[in-house]
Structure formats: structure tokens, C-alpha cells
Amino acid sequence: MPGSGKGIVAGVAKSLGFQIIRMGDVIRDEAKKRNAKIGETAVQLREEHGEFVVAERCIQKIKDLSKDSSNHSDLFIIEGIRSPFEVEMFRENFPDFKVLSVNSSPETRFKRLQNRKRADDSIDKSEFENRDKRELKFGIGEVIATADYMVPNEGSIKRFKNIIRSILTNEM
Amino acid sequence: MPGSGKGIVAGVAKSLGFQIIRMGDVIRDEAKKRNAKIGETAVQLREEHGEFVVAERCIQKIKDLSKDSSNHSDLFIIEGIRSPFEVEMFRENFPDFKVLSVNSSPETRFKRLQNRKRADDSIDKSEFENRDKRELKFGIGEVIATADYMVPNEGSIKRFKNIIRSILTNEM
């Protein structure tokens, strides 16, 4: 969910040698091309190319990177999975695939987003709630409810990073 | 989700003086009356009386208990909330209402349920997956994704109980 701290996971993963594949980049690149808002583009892209378009592009990217001999890491983190369909596709293509969910309360996430400046982050309460609803419509609740790892991110950042590090090291 | 450890939360809450309202009891009592399976009864009851039947009966129960002068505790734990509609109803009726979600991975939950003997718990993998799907259909993923507290329950029971205790004490 927005503001729960998935970016921190990506940072820790990168430091451990993982390559970061951001589902959001597919959408961000497309939004730039269309000169449209990111949230709208996310919905539109799926309407035009089906539920699976973002996952398909990420899977292709990972396969291309795996074939590239100049590329020494075969550890990947996919950031920003939202729907159970996407989970199924990644699982079919990559047998070792696991879901890690990072969770913070709505109160905590709202406070964090208010303090952020990225263009696609919400500012007022109704924007925040609409953004949550949009994410939930993709089925993200089901992805969270059935994740292989669930890590709360409410208190100490240091402790949170340690937990993420130990999970990722275990999967390497 | 089934097998994640909500019963342990109820146990801790009880020891702190909370009264336990089990949504499942409404369904369990009804299943006994109908001589039907609990999972089926849960679906049927909602089909007959609407999405809100179980929550309605629990809200009435809490209001009756609050009026009862022989009853000294006004702290309640509602165990087994599944849908976002139910969350909304409890929130409307009780302004201090908070959602606490207890989370374990599917692998952990499956192992636990295999070791359990209660009649409504699943035994084989496909039963387990069907039960998960039934819960997810109620919208439990959305409830989990937007919970006020999310507590993972994977490792030490003692640590888990301590976290629950500190959350509940904070809300007393």
C-alpha cells in the first residue's frame, strides 16, 4: 500500500546485490510518454493491454537481464506487485518466486505521504483514500493476505531494515 | 486468514479483561441448528440475510452486554472480522474501534491447520486453498491491507503474545 515503505526494501536488496525491477517504472515511463497522471495511466494501461501488461513487461526485462552475460547477478526484486494475477504470472515464470509484503497502518502511511514530495503521492485525506481504493481494486489485499513474508513497518527503521536483510539473505 | 493465530489474540485479550465476541459463534450456532457445514453456513447466512448479518448480531450483543449492569468490562475484542463492510459497521457503531490483523504465511498456516483437529479446519492442500479463497471472497484481503495494527505470527509464541499484550494495553 502507498507509503508502507517498499522503497526501503529495494534499497536493502540493492545493497545485497539484488537487481531492482520496478513495476512502477513501466507505468512511469508510459505516463511520461502520454503526458498523463501516473494513477490514471496505471488504470488505462491495464484497460488497453489487459490485466497483465505490466507484469509481462517486467518478466521480459528479467529474462533479458538473465541472458545478458555482462550481468553478474541473478537475484531480482520486483517492486510494486499489486494483483494476484501478477503473482501467478511471476510464480509460473520463476519457480523460486516469493512474495514479501511490507505493511504499515493507514495512519502511519498517511503521515508519511504528507511529508513526501513525489508527484504521484497524495496530499489530502480524500486523495489518500482514493489512492488506497485504487490499489485495493487491483486486488492488492489478496496479495498481502497470502504473502510469503509480511513485515510491519511502524517503528524503528533500523530494526525494519535488519528484518528485511535477514529475509533476503535467507533467500539468496 | 485461517491458521494465522487469532485465537491466541483472544486468549491474551481475555487475560487483560476484554470480553471476546466471536463472529464465528454466530455462524457456529447457526450451523448446529441447520446441521450444515460451517463454511457453507457462513456463505448461506450472508446470502439469506445480507452481507451484514453476522456483524449486526455481534453489534447487538455488544450493546446488550454494555447495558448489563452486572457486567464490569467495557473492553471488547471482536474475533473473526472478514469483510470491509463489517469494518465500516463496527466503526460507525463504536468510535474507538480499531482493526488488529494477525498474519502468517500460507506455508505456516497450512502446517498449523494440518496439526489441528477442529471440524471446520482444513486437512489437505486443495481444501486449504479453497478455504483461503472463500475467506478472500468476503474481502478479508482489504481488511488486512488497511488494518490499524498488523502483527506477524511466524516465530516465537511468547514474543507474539508480548506484542499483542502491548497493543491491547495501549488501547485500554
Boltz contact constraints between the chains, C-beta under 6 A:
constraints:
  - contact:
      token1: [A, 1]
      token2: [B, 145]
      max_distance: 6.0
  - contact:
      token1: [A, 103]
      token2: [B, 150]
      max_distance: 6.0
  - contact:
      token1: [A, 105]
      token2: [B, 148]
      max_distance: 6.0
  - contact:
      token1: [A, 106]
      token2: [B, 146]
      max_distance: 6.0
  - contact:
      token1: [A, 136]
      token2: [B, 142]
      max_distance: 6.0
  - contact:
      token1: [A, 141]
      token2: [B, 141]
      max_distance: 6.0
  - contact:
      token1: [A, 141]
      token2: [B, 142]
      max_distance: 6.0
  - contact:
      token1: [A, 141]
      token2: [B, 145]
      max_distance: 6.0
  - contact:
      token1: [A, 142]
      token2: [B, 136]
      max_distance: 6.0
  - contact:
      token1: [A, 142]
      token2: [B, 141]
      max_distance: 6.0
  - contact:
      token1: [A, 144]
      token2: [B, 144]
      max_distance: 6.0
  - contact:
      token1: [A, 144]
      token2: [B, 145]
      max_distance: 6.0
  - contact:
      token1: [A, 145]
      token2: [B, 1]
      max_distance: 6.0
  - contact:
      token1: [A, 145]
      token2: [B, 141]
      max_distance: 6.0
  - contact:
      token1: [A, 145]
      token2: [B, 144]
      max_distance: 6.0
  - contact:
      token1: [A, 146]
      token2: [B, 106]
      max_distance: 6.0
  - contact:
      token1: [A, 148]
      token2: [B, 105]
      max_distance: 6.0
  - contact:
      token1: [A, 150]
      token2: [B, 103]
      max_distance: 6.0
  - contact:
      token1: [A, 150]
      token2: [B, 152]
      max_distance: 6.0
  - contact:
      token1: [A, 152]
      token2: [B, 150]
      max_distance: 6.0
